[in-house]
Amino acid sequence: MPELASFKNCTGCRLCQDVCAHGAISFESKYGFSYPHIDKEKCINCNLCESMCPETSSSNYDKFNRIDSVPYAVWSKEEKIRKVSASGGAFAELAASFFQQCKGSNKPCCVIGATIDGKKVRHIVINSETEISLLQGTKYLQSDIGGIYKATLRYLIRGYSVLFSGLPCQVNALYKYLANKEYNGYLMTCDLICNGVPSSQILDLDIKYNLPDLESIISFRDKISGWENSLALTYKNKYGKCIRVPIEESLFLNAFRKNFFMRNSCYNCNYCHIERKCDFTLGDWWGCNYPKERKKDGVSLVVCHNQKAETFLKNIGNIHCYKIKWKECLPYNPRLFCGKRFIGYTIPSIVKKNLLSLNYNTVRRLLTSEMNIITEKRFWWLPFKVWQIFLQKVEYVYRKKMLTNVLKQYE
């Protein structure tokens, strides 16, 4: 039987599922994360999935570009676009310009990215500029991307221009899938400054105890309280009413902010490097030093990894775009250069495995640090709090050292 990535290393990119011609690989949920399962009856032991898995392959496939990347501060000139985007609207403008340029040259095109679908997230293909809103905004769940790599190749073979967006591990999986395959189309890719993938079990707990009427999620962030305080869960209930839940009332968003229960591979991510295989890397420019009135609706950090990307970005007419220095954007965006996180050791594995059987109030205190040690005299939580502070300190020191080394290399 093929040996795929371990529970510790699997990123959930689903490349193995797309390369299996016999439908022998499906994905099952384990502790709120998707992992591959091989059907022994269907598997013919060709080991193609094992050889293609980015985490087990011994090939010399290069994950990263070997040229200097360049960071830019970007935001849309249109307030409406900026308001409904996660940061400055860079992706929306990038996608719009992509459609417009392809239309101007009379080339068929499509954009591929993640959308919220009910209580889940999945990758879809859009074929017009009017559908870009489906792909806007941050999605704090890992998307179901099964079948998308094959779909991308089909479009490229048909001569389409394709803009593909996804997590760094997903974009890397796409390039590996397309390696050595022939097609006439044009591919442009962008990945994200990814904080990591949280367990869907936490969202399930939030829905069960706090949001029982939740029918479909609308967004995980908005700018009602400003871009820098934008975490809020907005959903539609069974009566069609839109309800906004601020972060203080959401177990899921509180836990996400603490980073205690992410996918195992996210605590030692192999894709958090400045140099990447994709054309663009997009994210929030946290630590933006612009005046409040300029950044109130968000500023995107866009990293161009090659000349093709820089040329495309500078030809987008509906954005403000300014080249910035690495020392301005890296300190508050550590996931752009450092994939190692120690905070993942905060919650013992046995707790994660039995999360759904624990008392809800205990789970909330574990995942959000709302232990009320002093006010409610819950002193038995002190060892956990000390352990948490220690890990945060270790992570801070490690990242600071990494930042120093990176700035020496790039500045």
Secondary structure, DSSP 8 states (H G I E B T S, - for coil): ------TTT-----HHHHH-TT--EEEEEETTEEEEEE-TTT-----HHHHH-TTT--S----S--S--EEEEEEES-HHHHHHSSSSSHHHHHHHHHHHHHHHTT--EEEEEEEEETTEEEEEEE-SGGGGGGG-S---S--B-TTHHHHHHHHHHTT-EEEEEE-HHHHHHHHHHHTT---SSEEEEEEE-----B-HHHHHHHHHHT-TTEEEEEEEE-STT-GGG-EEEEEEETTS-EEEEEGGG-HHHHHHHHT-SB-GGGGB-TT--SS-SSSEEEEE-TT--S-HHHHTT--EEEEE-SHHHHHHHHT-TTEEEEE--HHHHSTT-GGGT--B-SGGGSS-HHHHHTGGGS-HHHHHHHHH----TTTTT-GGGHHHHHHHHHHHHHHHHHHHHHHHHHHHHH-
